[in-house]
Amino acid sequence: MIRPRTLIGAALLGASLAMPGCSTDPTRGYAFAEPYDASVRTVGVPIFANRTFARGTELTLTDAIIKQIQQQTPWRVVSPDRADTVIEGAITNAELGVLSNSPSTGLTEEQTYRITVRFAWRDNRTGETRVARENFAATGTFVPVRSVGERIEVGQREAIEELARDIVASLRSAW
């Protein structure tokens, strides 16, 4: 004999499984579809320009963006002249900041490294600019005091990685 509670539980379970929980359109709710434009197959990433004295930062940033595209998107990275779309940009500012000083000596204990860029994602097929950002920035921290002795490159690398993640995340389809 089947108990009424078991029958009600089975009916509720069946009804919940029959209801659609996800949408095929991310603007209409949860979706299992890729958040990136399926019409784009390839992306070109020329080396970012560098308007600062932080030499080599443009190469490291460009490399980090390429790696993020390869890891997070369905797109392939190809040369800019063969790509469906191109991400171009420039590093406009790189600066150090102070987070904290030692109360006993007044020397800097924690510092920040902030990188600011401008970039545009253009469609080579239509000439349309899909995304453009000015003053897009990320900050990394490091501890240069003698006991820890982190180099400035620690903060620089942290800022570059965050910037690359944020740039690629901004290429998602409109929600």
C-alpha angles and dihedrals in degrees: 000000000000116000119231091236091055091048092050091047091051091049092051091048092050092048092050091051092049094053114089109243100181136049128221088221115066091208089063100052139293114355137186090203120109112272089221127086109269092205089068114080103161136034129194121209114189117192110282116246116247119218094175138077091248096106119201093021090107092059094048092047093048090049091049092051091050091050092049091051090050093047102039107031138052090235129109121226112231136159112298094244092058098039129106089222137014132210111209127175151142136230103237102178140013117181143165122230135186120240100176143358129208110260091215101045105017090229120139113266103175129025138183130220112206124192122192124194142172119213143169131203109211131187109230091199097058104015089235121143106232099184131006127177133182125196093013105169144179132186133212127191133217138174112228098177117124096252092056101020101189114176124234088252089071091063092039093053092047091052092047093050092049091047092050092050091049094047093051091044089055089060092069119120117269110279 
